[in-house]
């Protein structure tokens, strides 16, 4: 297995974690009485993230753990994908 395949696999896992975090953020907003659109989550990602961040900041004084999970997952997915692209072909 090449290093490129490993990094692409890691990027895929991080991207899936990002999607899962967004779904959990949407569920948390629904539980708190905020409406979310399940059919277009990628279109409203910024809106949902800011609403989750504001809501959890009001409740516990800092952004919730799902916000950090989403942020770390998207950064890792981008970093792993860039590394995979710049690795030489084997």
Z-matrix of the N, CA and C atoms (Angstrom, degrees):
N
C 1 1.443
C 2 1.529 1 108.31
N 3 1.310 2 115.76 1 131.41
C 4 1.452 3 120.20 2 -176.96
C 5 1.528 4 111.31 3 -82.51
N 6 1.314 5 114.49 4 161.53
C 7 1.466 6 120.20 5 178.75
C 8 1.526 7 110.08 6 -64.84
N 9 1.320 8 116.50 7 -33.86
C 10 1.466 9 120.50 8 179.02
C 11 1.526 10 110.35 9 -62.16
N 12 1.313 11 117.07 10 -43.24
C 13 1.469 12 120.75 11 179.42
C 14 1.531 13 110.82 12 -65.03
N 15 1.322 14 116.85 13 -37.48
C 16 1.463 15 120.41 14 178.53
C 17 1.526 16 110.25 15 -63.30
N 18 1.330 17 117.04 16 -47.49
C 19 1.460 18 119.64 17 -178.98
C 20 1.529 19 112.18 18 -68.31
N 21 1.321 20 117.26 19 -35.18
C 22 1.465 21 119.08 20 175.32
C 23 1.527 22 110.85 21 -65.70
N 24 1.328 23 116.58 22 -38.42
C 25 1.462 24 120.55 23 175.80
C 26 1.517 25 111.97 24 -63.43
N 27 1.334 26 116.69 25 -42.45
C 28 1.461 27 120.77 26 177.08
C 29 1.525 28 111.14 27 -64.17
N 30 1.341 29 116.52 28 -38.77
C 31 1.467 30 120.24 29 177.61
C 32 1.527 31 110.33 30 -64.20
N 33 1.313 32 117.07 31 -39.15
C 34 1.454 33 120.74 32 178.56
C 35 1.533 34 111.48 33 -65.98
N 36 1.308 35 116.80 34 -42.75
C 37 1.468 36 120.87 35 178.10
C 38 1.530 37 110.57 36 -62.55
N 39 1.346 38 116.38 37 -42.67
C 40 1.464 39 119.99 38 178.88
C 41 1.528 40 110.93 39 -65.90
N 42 1.327 41 117.62 40 -37.66
C 43 1.469 42 120.55 41 178.09
C 44 1.528 43 110.69 42 -66.11
N 45 1.315 44 117.35 43 -39.14
C 46 1.465 45 120.25 44 176.96
C 47 1.527 46 111.30 45 -66.45
N 48 1.331 47 116.75 46 -37.51
C 49 1.465 48 120.15 47 175.86
C 50 1.523 49 110.38 48 -64.23
N 51 1.325 50 116.55 49 -35.69
C 52 1.454 51 121.00 50 177.60
C 53 1.525 52 111.54 51 -64.34
N 54 1.317 53 116.55 52 -43.83
C 55 1.463 54 121.05 53 178.46
C 56 1.523 55 110.47 54 -65.17
N 57 1.330 56 116.49 55 -42.00
C 58 1.467 57 120.16 56 178.48
C 59 1.529 58 110.94 57 -63.17
N 60 1.332 59 117.24 58 -39.88
C 61 1.466 60 120.52 59 178.28
C 62 1.521 61 110.76 60 -64.24
N 63 1.327 62 117.63 61 -40.22
C 64 1.465 63 120.67 62 178.36
C 65 1.529 64 111.04 63 -64.08
N 66 1.318 65 116.94 64 -40.76
C 67 1.465 66 120.22 65 178.29
C 68 1.528 67 110.34 66 -64.14
N 69 1.338 68 116.91 67 -40.99
C 70 1.467 69 119.80 68 178.53
C 71 1.531 70 111.45 69 -67.88
N 72 1.329 71 117.44 70 -34.64
C 73 1.466 72 120.93 71 175.78
C 74 1.525 73 110.03 72 -64.47
N 75 1.326 74 116.55 73 -43.14
C 76 1.462 75 120.27 74 178.63
C 77 1.530 76 110.78 75 -63.07
N 78 1.318 77 116.88 76 -40.09
C 79 1.471 78 120.46 77 178.05
C 80 1.527 79 110.84 78 -65.37
N 81 1.328 80 116.71 79 -39.84
C 82 1.467 81 120.28 80 178.39
C 83 1.524 82 110.79 81 -64.90
N 84 1.320 83 117.11 82 -39.04
C 85 1.468 84 119.98 83 177.42
C 86 1.527 85 111.06 84 -66.67
N 87 1.325 86 116.83 85 -39.35
C 88 1.469 87 120.43 86 177.51
C 89 1.531 88 110.87 87 -62.14
N 90 1.329 89 116.98 88 -41.34
C 91 1.466 90 120.45 89 178.27
C 92 1.520 91 111.97 90 -63.70
N 93 1.314 92 116.51 91 -29.11
C 94 1.463 93 120.83 92 -179.20
C 95 1.534 94 112.17 93 -89.80
N 96 1.309 95 117.29 94 5.72
C 97 1.462 96 121.08 95 175.25
C 98 1.518 97 115.30 96 91.71
N 99 1.328 98 117.88 97 6.49
C 100 1.467 99 120.65 98 177.14
C 101 1.522 100 108.86 99 -93.82
N 102 1.308 101 116.30 100 132.80
C 103 1.467 102 120.97 101 -178.96
C 104 1.529 103 110.19 102 -76.63
N 105 1.322 104 115.84 103 139.63
C 106 1.462 105 122.03 104 173.51
C 107 1.520 106 108.91 105 -129.52
N 108 1.314 107 116.32 106 152.57
C 109 1.453 108 122.17 107 179.50
C 110 1.526 109 108.26 108 -101.74
N 111 1.319 110 116.96 109 108.92
C 112 1.461 111 121.64 110 -175.81
C 113 1.536 112 112.58 111 -71.95
N 114 1.328 113 117.60 112 -17.52
C 115 1.462 114 120.15 113 -176.65
C 116 1.526 115 113.48 114 -87.47
N 117 1.337 116 117.93 115 -20.02
C 118 1.466 117 120.72 116 -179.64
C 119 1.528 118 111.88 117 -132.80
N 120 1.330 119 118.28 118 56.96
C 121 1.466 120 118.42 119 -176.79
C 122 1.527 121 113.72 120 -67.56
N 123 1.316 122 118.12 121 -34.43
C 124 1.464 123 120.06 122 -178.62
C 125 1.524 124 111.67 123 -69.88
N 126 1.310 125 117.27 124 -27.13
C 127 1.455 126 120.88 125 178.43
C 128 1.523 127 111.50 126 -70.98
N 129 1.330 128 117.25 127 -33.24
C 130 1.455 129 122.36 128 -176.58
C 131 1.527 130 113.21 129 -110.57
N 132 1.318 131 117.92 130 23.11
C 133 1.465 132 121.28 131 -176.82
C 134 1.525 133 112.01 132 -57.63
N 135 1.308 134 117.44 133 -47.17
C 136 1.460 135 121.14 134 -179.18
C 137 1.515 136 112.35 135 -62.18
N 138 1.308 137 116.25 136 -40.64
C 139 1.459 138 121.06 137 178.82
C 140 1.530 139 110.79 138 -63.94
N 141 1.326 140 116.86 139 -43.94
C 142 1.461 141 120.76 140 -178.74
C 143 1.532 142 111.08 141 -67.98
N 144 1.333 143 116.74 142 -39.88
C 145 1.461 144 119.99 143 179.15
C 146 1.523 145 111.50 144 -63.93
N 147 1.320 146 116.33 145 -45.25
C 148 1.460 147 118.33 146 -179.49
C 149 1.527 148 111.28 147 -67.63
N 150 1.335 149 117.52 148 -37.46
C 151 1.466 150 120.21 149 177.70
C 152 1.526 151 110.83 150 -65.17
N 153 1.331 152 117.18 151 -41.30
C 154 1.468 153 120.79 152 178.23
C 155 1.524 154 110.55 153 -65.04
N 156 1.328 155 116.04 154 -43.37
C 157 1.462 156 120.39 155 -179.65
C 158 1.532 157 110.72 156 -62.22
N 159 1.326 158 117.00 157 -46.16
C 160 1.469 159 121.03 158 178.92
C 161 1.526 160 111.42 159 -62.47
N 162 1.325 161 116.26 160 -45.68
C 163 1.459 162 120.93 161 -177.09
C 164 1.520 163 111.28 162 -62.98
N 165 1.324 164 116.79 163 -47.02
C 166 1.463 165 118.92 164 -178.47
C 167 1.526 166 111.29 165 -71.78
N 168 1.324 167 117.47 166 -29.89
C 169 1.468 168 119.34 167 175.71
C 170 1.525 169 110.81 168 -64.73
N 171 1.333 170 116.55 169 -38.10
C 172 1.462 171 120.12 170 177.45
C 173 1.532 172 111.20 171 -68.26
N 174 1.325 173 116.32 172 -36.73
C 175 1.467 174 120.29 173 -176.33
C 176 1.523 175 113.18 174 -77.70
N 177 1.344 176 116.61 175 -48.51
C 178 1.472 177 119.07 176 -172.87
C 179 1.520 178 113.71 177 -118.56
N 180 1.317 179 117.87 178 -2.66
C 181 1.453 180 120.46 179 176.69
C 182 1.518 181 115.98 180 90.69
N 183 1.314 182 118.03 181 -3.54
C 184 1.464 183 122.00 182 177.02
C 185 1.526 184 108.51 183 -150.91
N 186 1.336 185 117.26 184 162.46
C 187 1.471 186 118.73 185 178.42
C 188 1.524 187 111.18 186 -60.37
N 189 1.323 188 116.48 187 145.93
C 190 1.454 189 121.64 188 -177.95
C 191 1.518 190 112.86 189 -68.97
N 192 1.321 191 116.86 190 166.10
C 193 1.470 192 121.14 191 -177.17
C 194 1.529 193 113.34 192 -66.79
N 195 1.315 194 117.65 193 -27.57
C 196 1.459 195 119.47 194 179.67
C 197 1.525 196 111.66 195 -68.99
N 198 1.324 197 116.60 196 -30.07
C 199 1.465 198 120.85 197 176.39
C 200 1.530 199 109.67 198 -62.62
N 201 1.321 200 116.39 199 -46.97
C 202 1.464 201 120.52 200 178.95
C 203 1.523 202 111.37 201 -65.12
N 204 1.329 203 116.66 202 -40.04
C 205 1.462 204 120.76 203 177.91
C 206 1.522 205 110.56 204 -60.33
N 207 1.326 206 117.03 205 -45.03
C 208 1.467 207 120.86 206 179.80
C 209 1.521 208 110.22 207 -61.74
N 210 1.332 209 116.45 208 -45.97
C 211 1.457 210 121.39 209 -177.08
C 212 1.527 211 111.63 210 -64.64
N 213 1.313 212 117.23 211 -46.62
C 214 1.470 213 120.97 212 -179.75
C 215 1.527 214 110.33 213 -65.04
N 216 1.318 215 117.56 214 -41.11
C 217 1.469 216 120.53 215 -178.42
C 218 1.522 217 111.61 216 -64.13
N 219 1.335 218 118.42 217 -41.97
C 220 1.464 219 119.81 218 -178.42
C 221 1.530 220 110.48 219 -70.24
N 222 1.325 221 117.05 220 -37.34
C 223 1.468 222 119.71 221 178.12
C 224 1.525 223 110.38 222 -66.19
N 225 1.336 224 117.21 223 -43.97
C 226 1.466 225 119.83 224 178.98
C 227 1.523 226 111.40 225 -63.98
N 228 1.324 227 117.50 226 -40.34
C 229 1.466 228 120.12 227 178.82
C 230 1.528 229 110.51 228 -60.91
N 231 1.314 230 116.65 229 -43.61
C 232 1.465 231 119.57 230 179.23
C 233 1.526 232 112.04 231 -66.60
N 234 1.317 233 117.05 232 -42.63
C 235 1.466 234 120.53 233 -179.28
C 236 1.533 235 110.48 234 -64.51
N 237 1.330 236 117.21 235 -46.47
C 238 1.465 237 119.81 236 -179.95
C 239 1.528 238 111.37 237 -64.30
N 240 1.320 239 117.97 238 -38.24
C 241 1.463 240 120.48 239 179.24
C 242 1.527 241 110.81 240 -66.75
N 243 1.312 242 117.90 241 -41.54
C 244 1.468 243 120.81 242 178.75
C 245 1.525 244 110.33 243 -65.23
N 246 1.318 245 117.07 244 -41.78
C 247 1.474 246 119.99 245 177.37
C 248 1.523 247 110.10 246 -61.12
N 249 1.329 248 117.07 247 -43.30
C 250 1.474 249 120.35 248 -179.80
C 251 1.524 250 111.49 249 -64.11
N 252 1.306 251 117.37 250 -36.43
C 253 1.461 252 120.15 251 179.84
C 254 1.519 253 111.47 252 -68.46
N 255 1.322 254 116.77 253 -38.47
C 256 1.468 255 119.41 254 -176.08
C 257 1.527 256 114.23 255 -87.82
N 258 1.317 257 118.38 256 -4.82
C 259 1.462 258 119.93 257 174.38
C 260 1.523 259 109.49 258 -71.46
N 261 1.333 260 117.11 259 143.21
C 262 1.466 261 119.25 260 -179.95
C 263 1.539 262 111.04 261 -70.06
N 264 1.318 263 115.00 262 150.47
C 265 1.472 264 120.85 263 177.19
C 266 1.527 265 108.47 264 -67.17
N 267 1.318 266 115.55 265 143.87
C 268 1.484 267 119.03 266 176.96
C 269 1.495 268 110.26 267 -110.31
